[in-house]
Amino acid sequence: MKQQILAQVSAMGLGVGAILLSAGPLSAQSDNCAARDRVLERLSGTYGEVRQSIGLAANNQVVEVFASEDSGSWAITVTLPNGMMCLVAAGQNFERLDEGLTPAMLGDPV
Protein backbone atom coordinates (compact mmCIF):
# COMPACT_ATOMS: atom_id res chain seq x y z
CA MET A 1 0.00 0.00 0.00
CA LYS A 2 2.80 2.44 0.92
CA GLN A 3 4.57 1.72 -2.37
CA GLN A 4 1.34 2.37 -4.27
CA ILE A 5 0.92 5.74 -2.57
CA LEU A 6 4.56 6.66 -3.20
CA ALA A 7 4.19 5.69 -6.84
CA GLN A 8 1.11 7.89 -7.17
CA VAL A 9 2.87 10.82 -5.51
CA SER A 10 5.88 10.37 -7.80
CA ALA A 11 3.68 10.26 -10.86
CA MET A 12 1.84 13.39 -9.75
CA GLY A 13 5.15 15.16 -9.18
CA LEU A 14 6.32 14.25 -12.66
CA GLY A 15 3.00 15.42 -14.08
CA VAL A 16 3.24 18.77 -12.30
CA GLY A 17 6.80 19.20 -13.55
CA ALA A 18 5.71 18.45 -17.11
CA ILE A 19 2.87 20.97 -16.86
CA LEU A 20 5.19 23.65 -15.52
CA LEU A 21 7.76 23.00 -18.25
CA SER A 22 5.14 22.98 -21.00
CA ALA A 23 4.14 26.50 -20.00
CA GLY A 24 7.16 27.74 -21.94
CA PRO A 25 10.59 29.08 -21.08
CA LEU A 26 10.92 30.49 -17.61
CA SER A 27 11.84 34.12 -17.31
CA ALA A 28 15.29 34.83 -15.92
CA GLN A 29 13.74 37.88 -14.27
CA SER A 30 11.68 35.71 -11.94
CA ASP A 31 12.27 35.77 -8.20
CA ASN A 32 12.88 32.02 -8.45
CA CYS A 33 15.90 32.35 -10.76
CA ALA A 34 19.57 33.17 -10.18
CA ALA A 35 22.99 32.31 -11.54
CA ARG A 36 23.47 28.53 -11.54
CA ASP A 37 26.45 28.56 -9.17
CA ARG A 38 24.49 30.59 -6.60
CA VAL A 39 21.51 28.22 -6.71
CA LEU A 40 23.74 25.14 -6.44
CA GLU A 41 25.51 26.68 -3.46
CA ARG A 42 22.19 27.36 -1.75
CA LEU A 43 20.81 23.88 -2.45
CA SER A 44 23.90 22.10 -1.16
CA GLY A 45 25.02 24.52 1.55
CA THR A 46 21.66 25.37 3.11
CA TYR A 47 19.64 22.24 2.42
CA GLY A 48 22.28 19.53 1.89
CA GLU A 49 20.68 18.64 -1.44
CA VAL A 50 22.63 16.92 -4.21
CA ARG A 51 21.61 16.10 -7.76
CA GLN A 52 19.54 12.93 -8.02
CA SER A 53 18.56 13.05 -11.70
CA ILE A 54 18.93 15.14 -14.85
CA GLY A 55 17.19 15.47 -18.22
CA LEU A 56 17.00 17.72 -21.25
CA ALA A 57 13.72 19.55 -21.87
CA ALA A 58 12.50 21.73 -24.72
CA ASN A 59 14.61 24.68 -25.86
CA ASN A 60 17.80 23.14 -24.42
CA GLN A 61 16.63 23.61 -20.85
CA VAL A 62 18.23 21.22 -18.34
CA VAL A 63 15.85 19.81 -15.72
CA GLU A 64 17.37 18.47 -12.50
CA VAL A 65 16.07 16.99 -9.28
CA PHE A 66 18.08 17.71 -6.13
CA ALA A 67 17.38 16.09 -2.77
CA SER A 68 18.79 15.42 0.65
CA GLU A 69 18.35 11.84 1.77
CA ASP A 70 19.10 12.99 5.34
CA SER A 71 16.44 15.69 5.69
CA GLY A 72 14.09 14.58 2.90
CA SER A 73 14.00 18.03 1.29
CA TRP A 74 13.95 18.17 -2.51
CA ALA A 75 13.92 20.69 -5.36
CA ILE A 76 13.28 20.59 -9.09
CA THR A 77 15.23 23.14 -11.13
CA VAL A 78 15.47 24.23 -14.75
CA THR A 79 18.69 25.69 -16.11
CA LEU A 80 18.21 27.96 -19.11
CA PRO A 81 20.69 28.16 -22.00
CA ASN A 82 21.88 31.55 -20.66
CA GLY A 83 23.07 29.89 -17.42
CA MET A 84 20.26 31.07 -15.17
CA MET A 85 18.82 28.37 -12.93
CA CYS A 86 15.18 28.54 -11.85
CA LEU A 87 13.45 26.75 -8.98
CA VAL A 88 10.33 25.04 -10.34
CA ALA A 89 9.16 23.14 -7.25
CA ALA A 90 10.39 22.13 -3.80
CA GLY A 91 9.13 20.04 -0.92
CA GLN A 92 9.76 17.48 1.78
CA ASN A 93 9.73 13.70 2.25
CA PHE A 94 11.95 12.76 -0.67
CA GLU A 95 12.29 9.01 -1.07
CA ARG A 96 14.28 7.20 -3.73
CA LEU A 97 12.35 4.60 -5.71
CA ASP A 98 14.27 2.07 -7.75
CA GLU A 99 11.25 0.64 -9.49
CA GLY A 100 9.62 1.45 -12.77
CA LEU A 101 6.10 2.84 -12.70
CA THR A 102 3.44 0.87 -14.51
CA PRO A 103 -0.21 1.80 -15.09
CA ALA A 104 -1.25 -0.93 -12.63
CA MET A 105 0.85 0.70 -9.88
CA LEU A 106 -0.82 4.07 -10.45
CA GLY A 107 -4.35 2.74 -9.98
CA ASP A 108 -7.49 4.10 -11.55
CA PRO A 109 -7.60 7.80 -12.45
CA VAL A 110 -9.62 9.88 -10.05
Protein Blocks (a to p, Z undefined) as FASTA:
>chain_A
ZZmmmmmmmmmmmmmmmmmmmnopcdfkbmkbccfklmmmmmmmmnopacfbdcddehhi
acdddddfknopacdddddfkopacdfbdcehiacdfbdcdfklnopaZZ
